Amino acid sequence: MSIKFFKVRFNTDNPKDRAVMDILKKADKQNVFIKNAVIAYEEKQQNEQLIDNIINAVHSELSNIQLISPSAPILNDEIKDEDTAAASADIADAFLDSL
């Protein structure tokens, strides 16, 4: 078994450093607390990156879609048109595949 030590220094004149020291002093198991905090921070970063990737994929797919002008009338025949339905399904499938 290999045990590694990691040294951390705190500047007690810095309010954030002082706050961290106070939190660590209150923790029952400081090593476990620090390990869990580092892992939680890394998972948060990964989740934020995943969210950014999803947002970018949605923006990319939506930029490829031509929206109907609000002033253009929508006819019932357009909605029931099989070609329009198939095109809409293809767009939805492409969007889901990009995720």
Protein Blocks (a to p, Z undefined) as FASTA:
>chain_A
ZZddddddddfkbmklmmmmmmmmmpmblmlmmmmmmmmmmmmmmmmmmmmmmmmmmmmm
mmmpccddfklccdfklmmpmklmmmmmmmmmmmmmmZZ
